Amino acid sequence: MKKIKNFRWYMILLVCAITIINYLDRTALGVAAPTIMESTGITNEQYSWIVSAFQLAYTIGQPIMGFFIDTIGLRFGFAICAMIWGLATMGHALTGTWQGLAFMRGIMGFSEASAIPAGVKTASTWFPAKERGIATGVFNMGTSFGAMLAPPLIAWCIMFHSWQFAFVVSGGLALLAAIAWLIFYRDPKDSKRVSAEELNYIESGQEKFLQVKEKTSILKILSQRNFWGIGIARFLADPAWGTISFWIPIFFVQTLNFSLKEIAMFVWLPFLMADLGCLASGFVAKFFNERGFTLINSRRITFTIGAIIMTTIGLVSIVDNPYIAVFLISLGGFAHQLLSTVAATLGADLFKKNEVATVVGMAGACAWTGQLIFNLFIGAFVGVIGFGPFFIALAIFDIIGACALWFFIKEKKAPEQSSIITN
C-alpha cells in the first residue's frame, strides 16, 4: 500500500472532523431552543434542567469514557461512542417534553464525553512532543467549528422543515463519522500508510519517561497535584464555554431581541473566534518555548494570556449596543479556546501514555462540574437578575484558574529530556 507523506496530520484532521460533528450535535439544542420553547411551552428553568442533564451525564462520562478508551483501545472505543451519541441525537426528534429531551441529552452527553479524551490521546499517540500542542489545537478547532456550523445548519433545517428534522440530520452525521473512524483509524505502528521514516520521527520525539506501561490507577492520578492543577483550572474555565454554547442564543433573543435569522447571522461568530484561539494556542506556547521557557511554563504563560483577555467578557454586562456585545462574546470565545487547548494538552505533557485519556476525562469531569453548577445558577436566577452578573463572574474565573496552574503544577523532568522542547 502506498505510503502517504506526513500521514499523522491526516489522522488529526480526521479527529477534527469528528469533533466538528460532536460539537455540532451538542450545540444544535442551543440554536433550536427558542423554537422548541415557543412550540412546547418549556420554561427557562426547565431548559436549564435539560442542559443540566447533558452536563451531568457528560461530567460522569468523561472519566469513564477516558478509562474505556484507554482500556478497549482508541479505534473501537471511539467508534462505539460516536454511534451511541448519533442515535441519541436523532432521538431528540421523538420527544417534545422537557423530560424526554433531558433523557436524550443524558444519553448523548455520556457518550459524547469520549471526544476530547480520544482527541488528546490521538495527538499523544501520533505526534512527537514538539508538535503535540499544535496537533491538539488543530483537532480542538473542531469544538468551535462544529458549534459555528450549527447555527446556520440548524436554523436552515428548522426553516426548511422543523426542529425535529434538525436533530435527525445532525445525528445522522455522527453515524457516518463512526463508520469513517472504523475504516480509516489505526495506531501508527499498525497503519500501512505510515512510512518507516515518519514512524521513527513520531516515536523518537516522544518523552521516553512517559512511555512506561503499567496499569492505569485512578486513585494514583487523583493523588497527584499536577492533576488538581489541571482540574481546578478547567473547573473554572469551562462555565464560559457552556454559557456560549447553550445560553448565548437565548441571551440574543431575550436581551438583544434577535430573530432566528439574526441568530443564524451572528451566533456563529464566537465560535469562529474560538477556532482562531485553538490554532493560536499551540503557536503562542511555541513562541515562548523557543525563547527559553520550559514546555510547561510555555503552556502556563499561554493560559494566563487567555485569562487576561477573557476579562473583557465582563463588559457585556454594561454595554447597550448588541453588536459590541457580540464582539465581546466573540473575544471571549477566542480567549477561552486559547487557554482551554493548553489545559487539555497538559494532560499529555505530564502523564504516562496509558493514562492520557483517563486524565483528560477526569479533568473534563471537573470542567463539566463547573459548567453544570453555573448552568443551574443561570437557570434559577437569570429571570431575576439578568445575564450581567454571570458575564462578570466569567471575567474573573480564569484568572483564578491561571493561579491554580502556577501553584499546583510541578514540571516533570528526565535526564533524556532537553530543557527546551519545541511546543
C-alpha positions in Angstrom: 0.0 0.0 0.0 1.3 3.4 -0.9 2.8 5.5 1.9 1.4 9.0 2.5 3.8 11.7 3.5 3.1 13.3 6.9 0.2 11.0 7.4 -0.1 11.9 11.1 -1.7 15.2 10.0 -4.4 13.3 8.1 -5.2 11.4 11.4 -5.5 14.6 13.4 -7.7 16.1 10.7 -9.9 13.0 10.9 -10.3 13.6 14.7 -11.0 17.2 14.0 -13.8 16.3 11.5 -15.5 14.0 14.1 -15.1 16.6 16.8 -16.9 19.1 14.5 -19.8 16.7 14.3 -19.7 16.1 18.0 -20.0 19.8 18.8 -22.5 20.5 16.1 -24.7 17.9 17.7 -24.5 19.3 21.2 -24.8 22.9 20.0 -27.9 22.1 18.0 -30.1 22.3 21.1 -29.0 25.9 21.9 -29.8 27.1 18.4 -33.2 25.3 18.3 -34.0 26.2 21.9 -36.1 29.4 21.2 -38.2 27.5 18.6 -38.6 24.4 20.9 -39.5 26.6 23.9 -42.1 28.5 21.9 -43.7 25.4 20.4 -43.7 23.2 23.6 -44.0 25.8 26.4 -40.8 24.8 28.0 -39.6 27.4 30.5 -36.1 28.9 31.1 -35.9 26.8 34.3 -37.0 23.6 32.6 -34.5 24.3 29.8 -31.7 24.6 32.4 -32.7 21.1 33.6 -32.4 19.8 30.0 -29.0 21.3 29.7 -28.0 20.1 33.1 -29.0 16.5 32.2 -26.4 16.7 29.4 -23.8 18.3 31.6 -24.3 15.9 34.4 -24.0 12.9 32.1 -21.0 14.4 30.3 -19.4 15.1 33.7 -19.8 11.5 34.8 -19.0 10.2 31.4 -15.6 11.8 30.8 -13.5 9.8 33.2 -15.5 6.6 32.4 -15.1 7.2 28.6 -11.4 8.1 29.1 -10.8 4.9 31.0 -12.9 2.9 28.5 -10.8 4.2 25.6 -7.5 3.5 27.4 -8.7 0.0 28.1 -10.6 -1.1 25.0 -8.4 0.9 22.5 -8.9 4.1 20.7 -10.2 2.8 17.4 -13.2 0.7 18.6 -13.9 2.7 21.8 -14.4 6.0 20.0 -16.4 4.4 17.2 -18.9 2.8 19.7 -19.3 6.2 21.4 -19.9 8.0 18.2 -22.7 5.6 17.2 -24.4 6.0 20.5 -24.4 9.8 20.5 -25.6 9.8 16.9 -28.6 7.7 17.8 -29.4 9.8 20.9 -29.2 13.0 18.9 -31.7 11.6 16.4 -33.9 10.5 19.4 -34.4 14.2 20.2 -36.9 14.3 17.3 -39.1 11.7 19.0 -40.0 13.8 22.0 -41.5 17.2 22.7 -41.4 17.4 26.5 -38.6 18.7 28.7 -38.4 15.2 30.4 -37.9 13.4 27.1 -35.3 15.9 25.9 -33.5 15.7 29.2 -33.4 11.8 28.8 -32.0 12.0 25.3 -29.5 14.7 26.3 -28.3 12.4 29.1 -27.5 9.5 26.8 -25.9 11.9 24.3 -23.8 13.6 27.0 -22.4 10.3 28.4 -21.3 9.1 25.0 -20.1 12.4 23.7 -17.8 12.7 26.6 -15.4 10.5 24.7 -14.5 13.2 22.2 -11.8 15.2 24.0 -10.1 12.2 25.7 -10.0 10.5 22.3 -8.6 13.6 20.6 -5.9 14.2 23.1 -4.9 10.5 23.1 -4.7 10.6 19.2 -2.4 13.7 19.4 -0.3 11.9 22.1 -0.1 8.7 20.0 0.6 10.2 16.6 2.8 13.2 17.3 6.2 13.9 18.9 6.1 16.3 21.9 7.3 19.3 19.8 4.2 19.1 17.6 1.7 17.9 20.3 0.4 21.4 21.2 -0.3 22.3 17.6 -1.9 19.0 16.9 -4.2 19.4 19.9 -5.1 22.8 18.7 -5.9 21.5 15.2 -8.3 18.9 16.5 -9.7 21.2 19.2 -10.7 23.6 16.4 -13.4 21.1 15.7 -15.1 22.1 19.0 -15.7 25.6 17.9 -16.0 25.0 14.2 -18.8 22.5 14.9 -20.5 25.0 17.1 -20.0 27.6 14.4 -21.7 25.4 11.8 -24.6 24.6 14.0 -26.5 28.0 13.8 -26.8 28.2 10.0 -27.4 24.4 9.5 -29.9 24.0 12.4 -31.7 27.3 11.5 -31.9 26.2 7.9 -33.3 22.7 8.9 -35.9 24.4 11.1 -37.0 26.9 8.4 -37.0 24.1 5.8 -38.9 21.6 7.8 -38.9 21.5 11.6 -36.7 21.5 14.7 -37.1 17.7 14.8 -35.6 17.4 11.3 -32.6 19.3 12.5 -31.8 16.6 15.1 -32.3 13.8 12.5 -29.7 15.5 10.2 -27.1 16.2 12.9 -27.5 12.8 14.5 -27.1 11.1 11.1 -23.8 12.8 10.6 -22.5 11.2 13.8 -23.3 7.7 12.5 -21.3 8.5 9.3 -18.4 9.7 11.5 -18.3 6.5 13.4 -18.1 4.4 10.2 -15.3 6.7 8.8 -13.3 6.3 12.1 -13.6 2.5 11.9 -12.4 2.5 8.3 -9.5 4.9 8.5 -8.1 5.0 12.0 -5.1 2.8 13.0 -2.4 3.4 15.6 0.9 4.5 13.9 2.6 1.1 14.2 -0.4 -0.7 12.6 -1.0 1.8 9.8 0.0 0.8 6.3 0.1 4.4 5.2 2.9 5.5 7.5 6.5 5.3 6.3 9.2 3.9 8.4 10.8 7.3 8.5 7.7 9.0 9.8 7.1 6.3 12.4 10.6 6.7 13.7 10.1 10.5 13.8 7.0 10.1 15.9 8.4 7.6 18.3 11.8 9.2 18.8 10.2 12.6 19.5 8.0 11.3 22.4 9.1 11.5 26.1 10.6 8.2 27.0 9.9 8.6 30.7 6.1 8.8 29.9 6.2 5.6 27.8 6.2 3.3 30.9 3.4 0.9 30.7 1.6 0.0 33.9 -2.0 -0.5 35.0 -3.9 2.8 35.0 -4.8 3.8 38.5 -7.5 6.5 39.0 -6.6 6.8 42.7 -2.9 7.4 41.8 -3.9 10.1 39.4 -6.1 11.7 42.0 -3.2 11.8 44.4 -1.0 13.9 42.1 -1.0 17.7 42.5 -0.4 18.1 38.7 -3.9 16.6 38.1 -5.5 19.1 40.5 -3.8 22.0 38.9 -5.4 21.0 35.5 -8.7 20.0 37.1 -9.2 23.3 39.1 -8.2 25.4 36.0 -10.7 23.5 33.9 -13.5 23.7 36.6 -13.2 27.5 36.5 -12.7 27.9 32.7 -15.5 25.7 31.2 -18.5 27.7 32.5 -17.6 30.2 29.8 -17.9 27.5 27.0 -21.2 26.2 28.5 -22.6 29.7 28.5 -21.5 30.4 24.9 -22.8 27.0 23.7 -26.1 26.8 25.5 -27.2 30.2 26.6 -26.0 32.8 24.2 -28.8 32.2 21.6 -31.3 32.7 24.4 -29.4 35.8 25.5 -29.6 37.1 21.9 -33.3 36.6 21.8 -34.4 37.7 25.3 -31.9 40.5 25.9 -30.8 41.7 22.4 -34.2 40.9 20.7 -32.6 38.9 17.9 -34.8 36.9 15.4 -34.0 33.4 14.4 -32.5 34.8 11.2 -30.3 37.2 13.2 -29.2 34.2 15.4 -28.1 32.4 12.3 -26.2 35.5 11.1 -24.3 36.3 14.4 -24.2 33.4 16.9 -21.5 31.6 14.9 -19.0 34.5 15.3 -17.9 33.5 18.9 -17.1 30.0 17.5 -15.1 31.4 14.6 -13.0 33.4 17.0 -12.8 30.2 19.2 -11.3 28.4 16.2 -8.6 31.0 16.0 -8.0 30.6 19.7 -7.4 26.9 19.3 -5.0 27.4 16.5 -3.2 30.2 18.2 -2.7 28.2 21.4 0.0 25.9 20.1 1.9 28.7 18.3 1.8 31.1 21.3 3.2 28.3 23.5 5.8 27.5 20.8 6.8 31.2 20.7 7.7 31.2 24.5 9.2 27.7 24.4 11.7 28.7 21.7 12.8 31.7 23.7 14.0 29.6 26.7 10.9 28.9 28.7 10.2 25.2 29.5 7.4 23.3 27.8 5.1 23.5 30.9 5.8 27.2 31.6 5.1 28.0 28.0 1.7 26.4 28.4 1.1 28.3 31.7 2.0 31.6 30.2 -0.4 31.0 27.3 -3.2 30.1 29.7 -2.5 33.3 31.6 -2.7 35.4 28.5 -6.0 33.8 27.6 -7.3 34.5 31.2 -6.4 38.2 30.9 -8.2 38.5 27.5 -11.2 36.8 29.0 -11.7 39.6 31.5 -13.2 41.7 28.6 -16.3 39.5 28.6 -17.4 41.1 31.8 -18.1 44.3 29.8 -21.1 42.6 28.2 -22.9 43.4 31.4 -22.8 47.1 30.8 -22.9 47.6 27.0 -26.2 48.5 25.2 -25.1 48.1 21.6 -25.9 44.5 20.6 -23.0 44.4 18.0 -20.5 45.4 20.7 -21.9 42.6 22.9 -21.4 40.1 20.0 -17.8 41.3 19.6 -17.0 40.9 23.3 -18.6 37.5 23.5 -16.6 36.5 20.4 -13.4 37.8 22.0 -14.3 35.6 25.0 -14.7 32.6 22.7 -11.1 33.2 21.4 -9.7 33.6 24.9 -11.5 30.5 26.2 -10.2 28.2 23.5 -6.7 29.7 23.7 -6.5 28.6 27.3 -8.7 25.5 27.1 -6.4 23.9 24.5 -3.5 24.5 26.8 -5.3 22.8 29.7 -6.2 19.8 27.6 -2.6 19.4 26.2 -1.1 19.4 29.7 -2.7 16.0 30.4 -0.4 14.6 27.7 2.6 16.6 28.8 2.5 15.5 32.4 1.1 11.9 32.5 2.1 8.5 31.1 0.8 7.5 27.7 -1.6 4.8 29.1 -3.1 7.4 31.4 -3.7 10.2 29.0 -7.3 9.6 28.0 -8.2 8.8 31.7 -6.5 12.0 32.9 -8.2 14.2 30.2 -11.5 12.6 31.0 -11.2 13.2 34.8 -10.1 16.8 34.2 -13.1 17.1 31.8 -15.3 15.9 34.7 -14.0 18.8 36.7 -14.7 21.1 33.8 -18.2 20.0 33.3 -19.0 20.0 37.0 -18.2 23.7 36.8 -20.5 24.0 33.7 -23.3 22.2 35.5 -23.2 24.3 38.6 -23.0 27.5 36.6 -25.8 26.4 34.3 -28.1 25.7 37.2 -27.4 29.2 38.7 -28.2 30.8 35.3 -31.5 28.8 35.0 -32.6 29.7 38.5 -31.6 33.4 38.6 -31.4 34.8 35.1 -35.0 35.7 35.2 -34.5 37.8 38.3 -31.0 39.4 37.9 -30.4 39.1 34.1 -27.3 37.9 32.4 -25.0 40.7 33.5 -23.7 39.2 36.8 -22.9 35.9 35.1 -20.7 37.6 32.5 -18.9 39.4 35.3 -18.2 36.0 37.0 -16.8 34.6 33.8 -14.4 37.5 33.6 -12.9 36.5 37.0 -12.9 32.7 36.9 -10.0 32.2 34.5 -7.7 34.5 36.4 -8.1 32.2 39.5 -7.6 29.2 37.2 -4.3 30.6 36.0 -3.2 31.0 39.6 -4.1 27.3 40.2 -1.9 26.2 37.3 1.1 28.1 38.6 0.6 27.0 42.2 -0.1 23.3 41.8 1.7 22.0 38.7 5.3 20.9 39.0 7.1 20.1 35.8 8.4 16.5 35.5 12.0 16.2 34.2 14.0 13.3 32.9 17.7 13.0 32.1 17.0 12.4 28.4 14.5 15.4 28.2 16.1 18.6 27.0 15.4 21.8 28.7 13.7 23.2 25.7 11.2 21.2 23.7 9.6 23.0 20.8 5.9 23.1 21.6 
